Amino acid sequence: MSSGWYYMCTGWLRKGRRVGPISEADLLLRIDQGKIVPETLLQSMKTKGKWVPMSSIGPAMNRWKKSHPGSEESA
């Protein structure tokens, strides 16, 4: 689990801010906490350095569906 993940979050005045690197364990924890949602942009070596929505990453979406079973995105 050495892949460093980055994610975009909104800060003051709706400016996007890159957060990271965080470990995969931290990424999963933030998904469980709802800090990272399916629309959140993620980047790592696993995404070939491109920003992609979390919804396009299978394992992340599986985790989201398990930890947020009543959400719209779990359909």
C-alpha positions in Angstrom: 0.0 0.0 0.0 2.7 2.4 -0.9 0.7 4.3 -3.4 0.3 8.0 -2.4 -3.2 9.3 -3.1 -4.3 12.9 -3.6 -7.8 14.3 -3.6 -9.4 17.6 -4.3 -11.4 19.3 -1.7 -13.1 22.6 -1.7 -11.7 25.3 0.6 -12.8 28.8 1.3 -14.5 30.6 -1.6 -15.0 27.3 -3.5 -11.4 27.1 -4.5 -10.2 23.5 -5.1 -7.3 22.4 -3.0 -5.2 19.3 -3.5 -4.8 17.2 -0.3 -2.1 14.5 0.0 -0.3 12.3 -0.3 -2.3 10.0 1.9 -2.0 6.2 2.2 -4.6 3.8 0.9 -5.7 3.1 4.5 -6.3 6.9 5.0 -8.2 7.0 1.7 -10.5 4.2 2.9 -11.0 5.9 6.2 -12.0 9.2 4.6 -14.4 7.3 2.3 -16.0 5.7 5.4 -16.3 9.1 7.0 -17.9 10.7 4.0 -15.1 13.1 3.4 -14.4 11.6 0.0 -17.5 11.0 -2.1 -18.1 9.5 -5.5 -17.7 12.9 -7.2 -14.4 13.6 -5.5 -11.4 13.8 -7.9 -8.6 11.4 -7.0 -5.0 11.0 -8.3 -2.2 8.5 -7.8 0.2 6.4 -9.7 -2.6 3.9 -10.1 -4.6 6.5 -12.1 -1.4 7.2 -14.2 -1.2 10.7 -12.6 -4.6 11.8 -14.0 -7.4 13.2 -11.9 -10.4 10.9 -12.0 -13.7 10.8 -10.1 -13.8 8.3 -7.2 -16.8 6.7 -8.9 -14.5 5.3 -11.7 -12.3 3.4 -9.2 -13.9 0.1 -8.5 -12.4 -0.8 -5.1 -13.1 2.8 -3.8 -16.7 2.5 -4.9 -17.1 -0.9 -3.4 -15.9 0.6 -0.1 -18.4 3.5 -0.5 -21.3 1.2 -1.1 -20.4 -0.9 2.0 -20.1 2.1 4.3 -23.0 4.2 2.8 -25.7 1.6 2.0 -28.6 4.0 1.8 -26.9 6.6 -0.5 -28.1 7.3 -4.0 -24.6 6.3 -5.4 -24.9 2.8 -4.1 -27.5 1.8 -6.6 
